[in-house]
Amino acid sequence: MAGTARRPLLDRAGSITSGALAWIYAALLIVPLYYFIVSSFKTNEEIFESPLAFPSTWDFGNFTTAIDQADLVPAVANSALTTLGALVLTLLLALPASFALARSTGRLGKAVEGVFALGFLIPSFAALFPTFLLAALLGLFHTRAFVVLLLPATALPLSIVILTSFMRTIPRELEEAASMDGASALQVLRQVYLPICVPGIATVLLLNFLSFWNSYLYPLILIGPDTAQRTIQVALPTLKVDAGTDYGALMAGTLFTLLPVYLVYTVLQRQMQRALVSGAVKG
């Protein structure tokens, strides 16, 4: 009886503890965002003297400075075009490859999947010099097009592993029924697999969007200083004042990079949660 009476107390204590930890974690996420927002309205002196206080005046001058000095409008457009092109190309390559690997049952399929998994072992900076030489050889150095072709290569290992694991959960009977009705392999992929794999596709889109949108090293090296093609991550560090970095304008410019991430996550988070619950993404 004592153990039975003690259980509600333990459950309540566990609920209170988990709730407190959740609020602490939420605060850890909210405080940096709050710091970014209030700092984008401050001068350098105000940022260092009172980092968490409200600004003395809510002046949008830092946003104007960021847009003008770093040419953020074309930079945001370049990042959007680069990210969108790389996402589309990644899906066009990953979906058929994952479909073939999910249907294969022999050793060759496992070997090919293992080759894709080896991509996790290659650091991105290790391929920088060969990539530089390849861009120069193809005549695509200092062009946005080469970055669009390169980014999917860095994302395919993870994308194929996630989508293959998700497609393997689909009952083979659905594919057999579609084949008996005369559907081709492409029709089976489009009409059977893709509708069921929406959570997995959303997960791949979200993870790759974060990677592509925040990419800095390769766009910096491959696109170079051309202000007409550089991405927003390359443009932001150019915000300077006479004595150093204009942190208020830098914070204002950083908000331009955070807003698309927030919007994309808001749209895709429900599908990603479904994928996590179903076990498609394994730790």
Rosetta blueprint (number, residue, H / E / L):
1 M L
2 A H
3 G H
4 T H
5 A H
6 R H
7 R H
8 P H
9 L H
10 L H
11 D H
12 R H
13 A H
14 G H
15 S H
16 I H
17 T H
18 S H
19 G H
20 A H
21 L H
22 A H
23 W H
24 I H
25 Y H
26 A H
27 A H
28 L H
29 L H
30 I H
31 V H
32 P H
33 L H
34 Y H
35 Y H
36 F H
37 I H
38 V H
39 S H
40 S L
41 F L
42 K L
43 T L
44 N H
45 E H
46 E H
47 I H
48 F H
49 E H
50 S L
51 P L
52 L L
53 A L
54 F L
55 P L
56 S L
57 T L
58 W L
59 D L
60 F L
61 G H
62 N H
63 F H
64 T H
65 T H
66 A H
67 I H
68 D H
69 Q H
70 A L
71 D L
72 L H
73 V H
74 P H
75 A H
76 V H
77 A H
78 N H
79 S H
80 A H
81 L H
82 T H
83 T H
84 L H
85 G H
86 A H
87 L H
88 V H
89 L H
90 T H
91 L H
92 L H
93 L H
94 A H
95 L H
96 P H
97 A H
98 S H
99 F H
100 A H
101 L H
102 A H
103 R H
104 S L
105 T L
106 G L
107 R H
108 L H
109 G H
110 K H
111 A H
112 V H
113 E H
114 G H
115 V H
116 F H
117 A H
118 L H
119 G H
120 F H
121 L H
122 I L
123 P L
124 S H
125 F H
126 A H
127 A H
128 L H
129 F H
130 P H
131 T H
132 F H
133 L H
134 L H
135 A H
136 A H
137 L H
138 L H
139 G L
140 L L
141 F L
142 H L
143 T L
144 R H
145 A H
146 F H
147 V H
148 V H
149 L H
150 L H
151 L H
152 P H
153 A H
154 T H
155 A H
156 L H
157 P H
158 L H
159 S H
160 I H
161 V H
162 I H
163 L H
164 T H
165 S H
166 F H
167 M H
168 R L
169 T L
170 I L
171 P L
172 R H
173 E H
174 L H
175 E H
176 E H
177 A H
178 A H
179 S H
180 M H
181 D L
182 G L
183 A L
184 S L
185 A H
186 L H
187 Q H
188 V H
189 L H
190 R H
191 Q H
192 V H
193 Y H
194 L H
195 P H
196 I H
197 C L
198 V H
199 P H
200 G H
201 I H
202 A H
203 T H
204 V H
205 L H
206 L H
207 L H
208 N H
209 F H
210 L H
211 S H
212 F H
213 W H
214 N L
215 S L
216 Y L
217 L H
218 Y H
219 P H
220 L H
221 I H
222 L H
223 I H
224 G L
225 P L
226 D L
227 T L
228 A L
229 Q L
230 R L
231 T L
232 I H
233 Q H
234 V H
235 A H
236 L H
237 P H
238 T H
239 L L
240 K E
241 V E
242 D L
243 A L
244 G E
245 T E
246 D L
247 Y H
248 G H
249 A H
250 L H
251 M H
252 A H
253 G H
254 T H
255 L H
256 F H
257 T H
258 L H
259 L H
260 P H
261 V H
262 Y H
263 L H
264 V H
265 Y H
266 T H
267 V H
268 L H
269 Q H
270 R H
271 Q H
272 M H
273 Q H
274 R H
275 A H
276 L H
277 V H
278 S H
279 G L
280 A L
281 V L
282 K L
283 G L
